[in-house]
């Protein structure tokens, strides 16, 4: 069961939501709690129609990156679009999709931020706490902190107040980086390693790409009803 206190409700004000994020951020585990051998990896994405949120989860074999299972769930949009509060909008359909899976991945790659967030609790971290699962935030744009130059060739730390809160990963010259951060139950070093493994010729990791494709297909189907 999903603890009710973690689930967004329409009566939750922005101030209460901020306080909830700050409180929950203290529960995030920033060390590896993974099996020695990762067998399955999940990707999470959300698409929208005017009235519905389409949560999508794709499960892939870790070594081959072959799709094992995909699930989607369409639910009424429960919260407005407000930057830094997206988890309250996206968690309900994603949790519903995850509940319908027949297999459970060892780690989820989430289209969104983890601890690289003004209150330390982006979508990936919030989802990880609710699912009690290892999660990694993989975002297309920087939300919080600044990129610090280093001698490392393929990634640079995202820093806030001298603390490293994420990594900007550069896989190809001339291609914008992706922004990785701890979601829950994982270290940043391991998160970077897993994301690198899941990158195959595209800027976005394969599990999230597959979840996105499934979300869009379901969205198009609903639009043509």
Secondary structure as GFF3:
##gff-version 3
##sequence-region A 1 225
A	DSSP	three_ten_helix	4	6	.	.	.	ID=ss1
A	DSSP	alpha_helix	14	25	.	.	.	ID=ss2
A	DSSP	beta_strand	40	48	.	.	.	ID=ss3
A	DSSP	beta_strand	52	61	.	.	.	ID=ss4
A	DSSP	beta_strand	67	76	.	.	.	ID=ss5
A	DSSP	alpha_helix	86	99	.	.	.	ID=ss6
A	DSSP	beta_strand	107	111	.	.	.	ID=ss7
A	DSSP	alpha_helix	123	131	.	.	.	ID=ss8
A	DSSP	beta_strand	135	139	.	.	.	ID=ss9
A	DSSP	beta_strand	146	147	.	.	.	ID=ss10
A	DSSP	beta_strand	155	160	.	.	.	ID=ss11
A	DSSP	beta_strand	163	169	.	.	.	ID=ss12
A	DSSP	beta_strand	178	184	.	.	.	ID=ss13
A	DSSP	alpha_helix	188	197	.	.	.	ID=ss14
A	DSSP	alpha_helix	206	223	.	.	.	ID=ss15
###
